[in-house]
């Protein structure tokens, strides 16, 4: 995860034109500026278009996050920023944004210095009122228009979803409390016990494997990997605090005391602005509430990083923690009355994937306590060697031809963009199978699924592949290839399976066939 906020890419020409109409109707008409003329309109449109060109793309942001360079590149003091980029009072901005005192000697990491250089040039060349009005329009495009669209007349189901999203956004803790209590204490304890067993089995198998490698070839990489595994935390299902009425009350802002009520007789634009102010007041309440809290504490993570109702398991590098929310423990990731080989193939695989993120590209930039660290040259060399095959071969021959409006587009996965996820994907499959084999050795054989005419290993692979089932439009597929840090389905499934020799053996794939390539990457760990 990243705490850096980047500007949004500007919108289409139509969106810019609509915003210009909004400006003329609601902003310019109110200030009666004699300076505003057709030239100013063109300048503002050019300003918005140029901002779209210089703003870092989503792909650049993802690549920067994956490689961790946002933490290391171009450190500057606040004083350096004040001297280099004079268009912002950085001391005031940072103090307000961080709700803390900022001194001129404090270090700031600038992930996209080129953006600031380009922005500096734009500001030097344009009149102040053009920049001012252009920024108002950018805010309108990014925020106000989205809010207005949400409040526009819509089907009842859409309004219901909108209200639910707003409620979760403004009151995450009480909503989480209702969600957790609805499941019941007994169910939560049962789920926590099952996930704990799976996670501990997988961690034990991975730790044993790395210990053997370290005994045969001692290295700082294996030493750090073992320290991280041995100190790994897991936050499963939900925090016990959600059963505390006191905790819920302390984290529930009272809206009337933070913002005035909405007057339903006012024009719609006033209602939108009032609602935005109310939402901002609630967010400020949360910021004030947690600015002094330990950001790796259990309650902070469950209420500010990932609520129990989020359908997403993840690895939190700042706290060296695997987080599995209650909502994630549902099909197809978790099944109740099924053999263990299905549970290992589904939830077990997800746990393996997230656990391995601690040893991935981003994960290795944090130590066993979750503190940022600089890799040594020896670590860089060994990690580069370990990752070489996945970096260069994992996405080979996964190019797909996609047709959009009779135009054939070659969608080629980027091995660098997806490297961190590919590393976890690659090792997760053999790791999960070894963990199940360990369970099987201790507990004995299990029955086959009724009506499934497959071997146990084939059933394991089938159940495992189903968690990645998805249906994408052609346009979404192309966009995902360009920006997503994960491979698209089914390429993600195919990549993992074809690099695991057990798959080829289980399904009798001929050597040299697409699912049994001549080069298969061995597990890293």
C-alpha positions as CSV (number, residue, x, y, z in Angstrom):
1,X,0.0,0.0,0.0
2,X,1.1,3.6,-0.5
3,X,0.3,6.7,1.4
4,X,1.3,9.0,-1.5
5,X,-1.6,10.9,-3.2
6,X,-1.1,11.7,-6.8
7,X,-3.1,14.1,-9.1
8,X,-5.7,12.4,-11.2
9,X,-5.2,12.3,-15.0
10,X,-7.4,14.9,-16.7
11,X,-10.5,13.9,-18.5
12,X,-11.6,13.8,-22.1
13,X,-12.3,16.8,-24.4
14,X,-16.0,16.4,-23.8
15,X,-15.5,16.5,-20.1
16,X,-13.4,19.6,-20.4
17,X,-16.1,21.3,-22.5
18,X,-18.8,20.4,-20.1
19,X,-16.7,21.8,-17.3
20,X,-16.2,25.0,-19.2
21,X,-20.0,25.4,-19.5
22,X,-20.2,24.9,-15.7
23,X,-17.6,27.5,-15.2
24,X,-19.3,30.1,-17.3
25,X,-22.7,29.5,-15.7
26,X,-21.8,29.2,-12.0
27,X,-18.3,30.8,-11.5
28,X,-17.7,33.5,-14.0
29,X,-21.3,34.7,-13.9
30,X,-20.9,35.3,-10.2
31,X,-17.7,37.3,-10.2
32,X,-18.3,39.5,-13.2
33,X,-14.7,39.5,-14.2
34,X,-14.0,41.9,-17.1
35,X,-10.8,40.0,-17.8
36,X,-12.7,36.8,-18.8
37,X,-12.9,36.5,-22.6
38,X,-12.6,33.9,-25.4
39,X,-8.8,34.0,-25.1
40,X,-9.1,33.0,-21.4
41,X,-11.4,30.2,-22.3
42,X,-8.8,28.8,-24.7
43,X,-6.0,29.3,-22.1
44,X,-8.0,27.4,-19.5
45,X,-8.7,24.5,-21.9
46,X,-5.0,24.4,-22.8
47,X,-4.1,24.4,-19.1
48,X,-6.4,21.4,-18.5
49,X,-5.1,19.5,-21.5
50,X,-1.5,20.2,-20.6
51,X,-2.1,19.0,-17.0
52,X,-3.3,15.7,-18.5
53,X,-0.1,15.4,-20.4
54,X,2.3,16.1,-17.6
55,X,0.4,14.3,-14.8
56,X,2.0,10.8,-14.0
57,X,-0.1,8.1,-15.6
58,X,-1.6,5.2,-13.6
59,X,0.9,2.9,-15.1
60,X,3.8,5.1,-13.9
61,X,2.3,5.2,-10.4
62,X,2.0,1.4,-10.3
63,X,5.5,0.8,-11.6
64,X,6.9,3.3,-9.1
65,X,5.0,1.6,-6.2
66,X,6.1,-1.9,-7.3
67,X,9.8,-1.0,-7.4
68,X,9.7,1.0,-4.2
69,X,11.4,4.0,-5.8
70,X,8.8,6.4,-4.3
71,X,10.6,5.8,-1.0
72,X,14.2,6.4,-2.1
73,X,14.4,8.7,-5.1
74,X,15.0,12.4,-4.9
75,X,14.8,13.2,-1.1
76,X,14.6,16.9,-0.5
77,X,14.3,19.0,2.6
78,X,11.4,21.3,3.0
79,X,13.8,24.2,2.5
80,X,14.9,22.7,-0.8
81,X,11.3,22.5,-1.9
82,X,10.7,26.1,-1.0
83,X,13.8,27.2,-3.0
84,X,13.2,24.9,-6.0
85,X,9.4,25.2,-6.4
86,X,8.4,28.6,-5.2
87,X,4.8,28.3,-6.5
88,X,3.8,26.6,-3.2
89,X,4.3,27.5,0.4
90,X,5.5,24.0,1.3
91,X,5.8,24.5,5.0
92,X,2.1,25.6,5.3
93,X,0.9,22.9,2.9
94,X,2.7,20.0,4.6
95,X,1.8,21.2,8.1
96,X,-1.8,21.3,7.2
97,X,-1.8,18.0,5.2
98,X,0.0,16.1,7.9
99,X,-1.6,17.9,10.9
100,X,1.9,18.3,12.4
101,X,4.6,20.9,12.8
102,X,7.0,20.8,9.8
103,X,10.5,22.3,9.9
104,X,12.7,23.5,7.1
105,X,15.1,20.6,7.6
106,X,12.5,17.8,7.4
107,X,13.1,15.3,4.6
108,X,10.4,14.9,1.9
109,X,10.5,12.2,-0.7
110,X,9.3,13.4,-4.1
111,X,8.2,10.4,-6.3
112,X,7.7,12.4,-9.5
113,X,10.1,15.4,-9.6
114,X,9.6,15.8,-13.3
115,X,5.9,16.6,-12.7
116,X,6.9,19.5,-10.4
117,X,9.4,20.7,-12.9
118,X,6.7,20.7,-15.7
119,X,4.2,22.3,-13.4
120,X,6.6,25.1,-12.4
121,X,7.1,25.9,-16.1
122,X,3.3,26.0,-16.7
123,X,2.8,28.4,-13.8
124,X,5.5,30.7,-15.0
125,X,3.9,31.0,-18.5
126,X,0.2,31.4,-17.6
127,X,-1.6,34.3,-15.9
128,X,-2.6,33.8,-12.3
129,X,-6.3,34.0,-12.9
130,X,-6.1,31.3,-15.6
131,X,-4.4,28.9,-13.2
132,X,-6.9,29.8,-10.5
133,X,-9.9,29.1,-12.7
134,X,-8.3,26.0,-14.2
135,X,-7.7,24.5,-10.8
136,X,-11.3,25.2,-9.9
137,X,-12.3,23.3,-13.0
138,X,-10.0,20.4,-12.3
139,X,-11.6,20.1,-8.8
140,X,-15.0,20.3,-10.4
141,X,-14.2,17.5,-12.9
142,X,-12.6,15.2,-10.3
143,X,-15.0,15.7,-7.4
144,X,-18.1,17.8,-7.9
145,X,-19.2,16.2,-11.2
146,X,-18.9,12.7,-9.7
147,X,-20.9,13.8,-6.7
148,X,-23.6,15.4,-8.8
149,X,-23.9,12.3,-11.0
150,X,-24.4,10.2,-7.9
151,X,-27.2,12.5,-6.7
152,X,-28.9,12.7,-10.1
153,X,-32.2,10.8,-10.5
154,X,-31.5,7.1,-10.6
155,X,-33.2,3.7,-10.2
156,X,-33.9,2.8,-6.6
157,X,-31.3,0.0,-6.6
158,X,-28.6,2.5,-7.7
159,X,-29.6,5.0,-5.1
160,X,-29.5,2.2,-2.5
161,X,-26.0,1.3,-3.5
162,X,-25.0,4.9,-3.4
163,X,-26.3,5.4,0.1
164,X,-24.6,2.3,1.3
165,X,-21.2,3.4,-0.2
166,X,-21.6,6.9,1.4
167,X,-22.5,5.3,4.7
168,X,-19.5,3.0,4.7
169,X,-17.2,5.9,3.6
170,X,-18.4,8.2,6.4
171,X,-19.1,5.7,9.2
172,X,-16.8,2.7,8.6
173,X,-16.5,1.6,12.3
174,X,-20.3,1.4,13.1
175,X,-21.0,-0.3,9.8
176,X,-18.2,-2.8,10.5
177,X,-19.6,-3.4,14.0
178,X,-23.0,-4.3,12.5
179,X,-21.4,-6.6,9.9
180,X,-19.3,-8.4,12.5
181,X,-22.1,-8.8,15.1
182,X,-24.5,-10.1,12.4
183,X,-22.1,-13.0,11.8
184,X,-22.0,-13.9,15.5
185,X,-19.2,-14.7,17.9
186,X,-19.3,-18.5,17.3
187,X,-19.1,-18.2,13.5
188,X,-16.2,-15.7,13.8
189,X,-14.2,-17.9,16.1
190,X,-14.8,-20.9,13.8
191,X,-13.5,-19.0,10.8
192,X,-10.5,-17.5,12.7
193,X,-9.5,-21.0,13.9
194,X,-9.7,-22.5,10.3
195,X,-7.8,-19.6,8.8
196,X,-5.1,-19.8,11.5
197,X,-4.6,-23.5,10.9
198,X,-4.1,-23.0,7.2
199,X,-1.9,-20.0,7.5
200,X,0.3,-21.7,10.2
201,X,0.7,-24.8,8.0
202,X,1.7,-22.8,5.0
203,X,4.1,-20.7,7.0
204,X,5.7,-23.8,8.6
205,X,6.3,-25.4,5.2
206,X,7.8,-22.1,3.8
207,X,10.0,-21.6,6.8
208,X,11.3,-25.2,6.7
209,X,12.1,-24.8,3.0
210,X,14.1,-21.6,3.5
211,X,15.9,-23.0,6.5
212,X,17.2,-25.8,4.3
213,X,18.3,-23.3,1.6
214,X,20.0,-21.2,4.3
215,X,21.8,-24.3,5.7
216,X,23.1,-25.1,2.3
217,X,23.9,-21.6,1.2
218,X,23.9,-19.0,4.1
219,X,23.0,-15.5,2.9
220,X,21.5,-12.2,4.2
221,X,18.5,-12.8,1.9
222,X,17.5,-16.1,3.6
223,X,18.3,-14.6,7.0
224,X,15.9,-11.7,6.4
225,X,13.2,-14.0,4.9
226,X,13.3,-16.2,8.0
227,X,13.2,-13.2,10.4
228,X,10.1,-11.9,8.6
229,X,8.3,-15.2,8.6
230,X,9.0,-15.8,12.3
231,X,7.8,-12.4,13.3
232,X,4.8,-12.3,10.9
233,X,1.5,-11.1,12.3
234,X,-1.9,-12.1,11.1
235,X,-5.1,-10.2,11.6
236,X,-8.0,-12.5,10.8
237,X,-11.7,-12.0,10.4
238,X,-12.1,-8.8,12.6
239,X,-11.0,-7.0,15.7
240,X,-12.6,-8.0,19.0
241,X,-13.1,-4.2,19.5
242,X,-16.1,-4.3,17.2
243,X,-18.0,-6.1,20.0
244,X,-17.4,-3.1,22.3
245,X,-20.1,-0.4,22.4
246,X,-17.6,2.0,23.8
247,X,-15.2,1.5,20.9
248,X,-18.1,2.0,18.4
249,X,-19.3,5.2,20.1
250,X,-15.8,6.6,20.3
251,X,-15.4,6.2,16.6
252,X,-18.8,7.4,15.4
253,X,-18.9,11.1,14.6
254,X,-22.2,12.9,15.2
255,X,-23.0,14.5,11.9
256,X,-25.2,17.5,13.1
257,X,-22.4,18.7,15.3
258,X,-19.9,18.6,12.5
259,X,-21.9,20.1,9.6
260,X,-25.3,21.9,9.2
261,X,-28.2,20.0,7.9
262,X,-29.1,20.0,4.2
263,X,-31.9,22.3,3.3
264,X,-34.0,20.4,0.8
265,X,-35.5,23.6,-0.6
266,X,-32.1,24.9,-1.8
267,X,-31.0,24.3,-5.4
268,X,-29.3,21.0,-6.1
269,X,-25.8,22.5,-6.4
270,X,-26.1,23.8,-2.8
271,X,-27.1,20.4,-1.6
272,X,-24.1,18.8,-3.2
273,X,-21.7,21.3,-1.7
274,X,-23.3,20.9,1.7
275,X,-23.0,17.1,1.5
276,X,-19.4,17.4,0.5
277,X,-18.7,19.7,3.5
278,X,-20.4,17.2,5.8
279,X,-18.4,14.3,4.4
280,X,-15.2,16.3,4.8
281,X,-16.1,17.1,8.4
282,X,-16.5,13.4,9.1
283,X,-13.2,12.6,7.4
284,X,-11.5,15.3,9.5
285,X,-12.9,13.7,12.6
286,X,-11.3,10.4,11.6
287,X,-8.0,12.1,10.9
288,X,-8.0,13.8,14.3
289,X,-9.0,10.6,16.0
290,X,-6.2,8.6,14.6
291,X,-3.3,11.0,14.0
292,X,-1.8,10.0,17.4
293,X,-2.6,6.3,17.0
294,X,0.0,3.6,16.2
295,X,-0.6,3.0,12.5
296,X,0.2,-0.7,12.8
297,X,-2.2,-1.3,15.7
298,X,-4.9,-3.9,15.2
299,X,-7.8,-1.3,15.7
300,X,-6.2,1.1,13.3
301,X,-5.7,-1.5,10.5
302,X,-9.3,-2.8,10.9
303,X,-10.9,0.7,10.9
304,X,-8.6,2.8,8.7
305,X,-6.8,0.3,6.3
306,X,-9.3,-2.5,5.7
307,X,-12.7,-2.9,7.3
308,X,-14.1,-6.5,7.9
309,X,-16.7,-6.0,5.1
310,X,-14.0,-5.6,2.5
311,X,-13.7,-8.5,0.0
312,X,-9.9,-8.4,-0.1
313,X,-7.1,-10.2,1.6
314,X,-3.7,-8.5,1.6
315,X,-0.2,-8.2,3.0
316,X,0.5,-5.0,5.0
317,X,4.3,-4.4,4.8
318,X,4.4,-1.6,7.4
319,X,3.4,-4.1,10.1
320,X,4.6,-7.3,8.4
321,X,1.0,-8.5,8.7
322,X,-1.3,-10.7,6.6
323,X,-4.9,-9.4,6.8
324,X,-7.9,-11.6,6.0
325,X,-11.3,-9.8,6.6
326,X,-14.5,-11.6,7.4
327,X,-16.1,-10.7,4.0
328,X,-13.3,-12.6,2.2
329,X,-14.2,-15.9,3.9
330,X,-16.9,-16.7,1.4
331,X,-17.1,-18.6,-1.9
332,X,-15.1,-19.1,-4.0
333,X,-12.3,-18.3,-1.6
334,X,-13.7,-20.3,1.3
335,X,-16.0,-23.3,1.5
336,X,-17.4,-24.9,4.6
337,X,-18.3,-28.5,4.0
338,X,-15.6,-29.6,1.6
339,X,-12.4,-31.7,1.8
340,X,-9.3,-30.0,2.9
341,X,-7.7,-30.2,-0.5
342,X,-10.4,-27.8,-1.7
343,X,-9.8,-25.4,1.2
344,X,-6.1,-25.4,0.6
345,X,-6.6,-24.9,-3.1
346,X,-8.8,-21.8,-2.6
347,X,-8.2,-20.0,0.7
348,X,-4.9,-21.7,1.2
349,X,-3.6,-20.4,-2.1
350,X,-4.7,-16.8,-1.3
351,X,-2.9,-17.0,2.0
352,X,0.3,-18.3,0.3
353,X,0.1,-15.5,-2.2
354,X,-0.2,-12.8,0.5
355,X,2.4,-14.4,2.7
356,X,4.9,-14.4,-0.2
357,X,4.3,-10.7,-0.7
358,X,6.4,-10.2,2.4
359,X,9.4,-11.7,0.4
360,X,8.5,-9.9,-2.8
361,X,9.8,-6.7,-4.6
362,X,8.0,-4.3,-2.2
363,X,8.0,-6.6,0.8
364,X,11.8,-6.9,1.0
365,X,12.1,-3.2,1.3
366,X,10.7,-3.6,4.8
367,X,12.3,-5.4,7.7
368,X,10.7,-7.9,10.1
369,X,9.3,-5.0,12.2
370,X,7.8,-3.3,9.2
371,X,10.4,-0.5,9.0
372,X,11.7,0.7,5.7
373,X,15.3,-0.5,4.9
374,X,17.9,-0.2,2.2
375,X,18.9,-3.4,0.6
376,X,22.6,-4.3,0.6
377,X,24.4,-4.9,-2.7
378,X,24.7,-8.6,-1.8
379,X,21.0,-8.8,-1.2
380,X,20.3,-7.0,-4.5
381,X,22.5,-9.5,-6.4
382,X,21.0,-12.6,-4.9
383,X,17.4,-11.3,-5.3
384,X,18.0,-10.4,-8.9
385,X,19.4,-14.0,-9.5
386,X,16.4,-15.6,-7.7
387,X,13.9,-13.5,-9.6
388,X,15.6,-13.7,-13.0
389,X,13.6,-16.6,-14.5
390,X,10.2,-15.1,-13.4
391,X,11.2,-11.7,-14.6
392,X,12.2,-12.9,-18.1
393,X,10.1,-16.0,-18.7
394,X,6.9,-15.9,-16.7
395,X,4.8,-13.9,-19.2
396,X,6.4,-15.3,-22.4
397,X,3.9,-16.3,-25.1
398,X,0.9,-14.9,-23.2
399,X,0.2,-12.2,-25.8
400,X,-3.5,-12.1,-26.8
401,X,-5.2,-10.5,-29.8
402,X,-8.2,-8.5,-28.8
403,X,-10.7,-7.1,-31.3
404,X,-12.3,-3.7,-30.6
405,X,-14.5,-2.3,-33.4
406,X,-12.9,-4.6,-35.9
407,X,-9.4,-3.4,-34.9
408,X,-7.0,-6.1,-33.8
409,X,-5.0,-5.0,-30.8
410,X,-2.1,-7.1,-29.5
411,X,-2.3,-7.2,-25.7
412,X,1.2,-8.1,-24.4
413,X,1.7,-8.5,-20.6
414,X,4.5,-6.4,-19.1
415,X,6.8,-8.6,-17.0
416,X,8.1,-5.6,-15.0
417,X,4.8,-4.1,-14.3
418,X,3.5,-7.5,-13.0
419,X,6.7,-8.8,-11.5
420,X,5.8,-8.4,-7.8
421,X,2.4,-10.2,-8.3
422,X,4.0,-12.8,-10.6
423,X,6.6,-13.7,-7.9
424,X,3.9,-14.4,-5.4
425,X,1.7,-16.2,-7.9
426,X,4.6,-18.4,-9.1
427,X,5.7,-19.7,-5.6
428,X,2.1,-19.9,-4.2
429,X,1.0,-22.9,-6.2
430,X,3.8,-25.3,-5.2
431,X,3.9,-23.9,-1.7
432,X,0.1,-24.5,-1.2
433,X,0.4,-28.1,-2.6
434,X,3.3,-28.9,-0.3
435,X,1.3,-27.5,2.7
436,X,-1.7,-29.8,1.7
437,X,0.6,-32.8,1.3
438,X,1.9,-32.1,4.9
439,X,-1.7,-32.1,6.1
440,X,-2.5,-35.2,4.2
441,X,0.5,-37.0,5.7
442,X,-0.7,-36.2,9.2
443,X,-4.4,-36.9,8.7
444,X,-4.7,-39.4,6.0
445,X,-6.8,-39.7,2.7
446,X,-10.0,-37.8,2.0
447,X,-12.9,-38.8,-0.2
448,X,-13.3,-37.5,-3.8
449,X,-15.9,-34.9,-4.5
450,X,-19.2,-36.6,-5.6
451,X,-19.7,-36.5,-9.4
452,X,-16.2,-35.3,-10.1
453,X,-14.2,-37.8,-12.2
454,X,-10.8,-36.4,-11.5
455,X,-7.8,-37.3,-9.4
456,X,-7.2,-35.5,-6.1
457,X,-4.4,-33.4,-7.6
458,X,-6.6,-32.5,-10.7
459,X,-9.4,-31.5,-8.4
460,X,-7.0,-29.4,-6.4
461,X,-5.9,-27.6,-9.5
462,X,-9.5,-27.1,-10.8
463,X,-10.6,-25.6,-7.5
464,X,-7.5,-23.4,-7.4
465,X,-8.1,-22.1,-10.9
466,X,-11.8,-21.2,-10.2
467,X,-10.9,-18.5,-7.8
468,X,-9.6,-16.4,-10.7
469,X,-12.7,-16.8,-12.9
470,X,-13.6,-13.4,-14.4
471,X,-15.4,-12.0,-17.4
472,X,-14.0,-8.8,-18.9
473,X,-15.0,-6.7,-21.8
474,X,-12.4,-6.3,-24.5
475,X,-11.9,-2.7,-23.6
476,X,-11.4,-3.5,-19.9
477,X,-9.0,-6.3,-20.9
478,X,-6.8,-3.9,-22.8
479,X,-6.9,-1.3,-20.0
480,X,-5.9,-4.0,-17.4
481,X,-3.0,-5.2,-19.4
482,X,-1.7,-1.6,-19.6
483,X,-2.2,-0.7,-15.9
484,X,-2.9,-3.7,-13.6
485,X,-0.1,-5.1,-11.5
486,X,-1.7,-8.5,-11.9
487,X,-1.9,-10.6,-15.1
488,X,-5.4,-10.8,-16.7
489,X,-7.4,-14.0,-16.5
490,X,-6.9,-16.6,-17.9
491,X,-3.3,-15.7,-18.6
492,X,-2.7,-15.4,-14.8
493,X,-3.9,-19.0,-14.3
494,X,-2.0,-20.3,-17.3
495,X,1.2,-18.7,-16.3
496,X,1.2,-20.2,-12.8
497,X,0.2,-23.7,-14.0
498,X,2.5,-24.0,-16.9
499,X,5.5,-23.3,-14.7
500,X,4.6,-26.0,-12.2
501,X,5.8,-29.4,-13.5
502,X,3.1,-31.2,-11.4
503,X,0.4,-29.6,-13.6
504,X,1.9,-31.1,-16.8
505,X,2.2,-34.5,-15.1
506,X,-1.3,-34.4,-13.7
507,X,-2.9,-33.5,-17.0
508,X,-0.4,-35.4,-19.3
509,X,0.7,-32.3,-21.2
510,X,3.2,-33.0,-24.0
511,X,6.7,-31.5,-23.7
512,X,6.9,-28.3,-25.6
513,X,3.2,-27.7,-25.5
514,X,1.8,-24.3,-24.3
515,X,1.2,-25.7,-20.8
516,X,4.6,-27.5,-20.6
517,X,7.1,-25.0,-22.1
518,X,10.8,-25.9,-22.5
519,X,11.7,-23.3,-19.8
520,X,9.9,-23.7,-16.5
521,X,10.9,-21.5,-13.6
522,X,11.8,-23.2,-10.3
523,X,10.3,-21.9,-7.0
524,X,12.3,-19.2,-5.4
525,X,11.7,-20.3,-1.9
